[in-house]
Amino acid sequence: LLPYLDSDEEGMGCAVNVKHLAPALAGSKVRFEATVLDYKENKLLCRVEAYCGKRILAQGEITQALVKKSRLKEEIEKLEFEQKRLSPDCKTV
């Protein structure tokens, strides 16, 4: 996705629907593939698959919202303020 974004844009995940089909051992090389299925307004829908060699490990769909970096920064700042005010026990690490 990154090569296709304007310099002032960011992709932000907004929906994930992935089915885990098989395990992979710790340290295994896993390959991920994404295919664009649809693009409307600022939403990008992709089919995703994960492979270990020829074995498919997972498949599903991911939707990303394409947003201006300035807007994303504002939303993060609002969330940080609200979290400190309403949920002080919810710490970031």
N, C-alpha and C positions, 0 to 999 in steps of 0.2 A: 504494500500500500504506500509506503513512504515515498518511493520515486514519483508517484502520481499526485502527491499533495502539493499545493502551493506553499510557499515559505511561511505563510501566516496561518496555515491550517494544521489541525491535529485530528487523528482518528481516536475515537473513544468508544470502547465497547459498551453496548447497551442491551444486548441479548445474546445468550449462549445456550445452545441446545445440542449437547454432544453425548453420544452413546459410547461408553467404554466397552470394547469388544474382546480385548485380549491383553495380557500383561507383557511387560518387558522387564528384563533384569536390570538392576541398578548398574549404571555405567554404559548401558546400551546406547548405540547411536540411533536416534529417532528422527525421521524425516517428516516434515509437515508440508502439506499442500493445501492451497486455498484457490478456489475457482469462483469468480464473480458470477452470481446468479441474477442479481438485479441491482439497479441504482435508481432511486427516486428521491427527489428533493435532496436532503443531506444524508440519506440512509443508504449504506452499502451492505448488501446481503451476500455472504459467501458460503459455499459448501467447503467444509474442511475435512481433512483426513490425516491421520497419523500412521506411519509405517515403521516397522523395524525389519529391514530387509524387504522381503515381498509380503510379509504378514501385516495385515491391517490391524491396528491397535484401537483406533477410534474413528468415528465419523459423525458428522452433524452439520449444523449451520451456526454461523456467528453473524450478528448484525453490528455494524459500527456506525456511529454518527460522526459525520465530518463537521467539525466546529472550528471557529476562529480561535487561535491561541489566546487572544486577549479575553474572549468570553469564558474560555475554560479557566483561565487564571482567576477571573472574578468569581466564578462559581466555587472554585477551590477555597478562595479566601472566605467566602460566605459560609461554607461548610466548616472550615476551621473555627470561625467565630462561634457558630451555632453549637458545634461540638463542645467547645470549652465552656459555653454558657449552660447548655442543657445536659451534657453528659461528661462531666469532668473526670469520671472514672474510666472513660473510653480513651485510652492513651494511644498515641501513634508510636511506632518503634522505628 
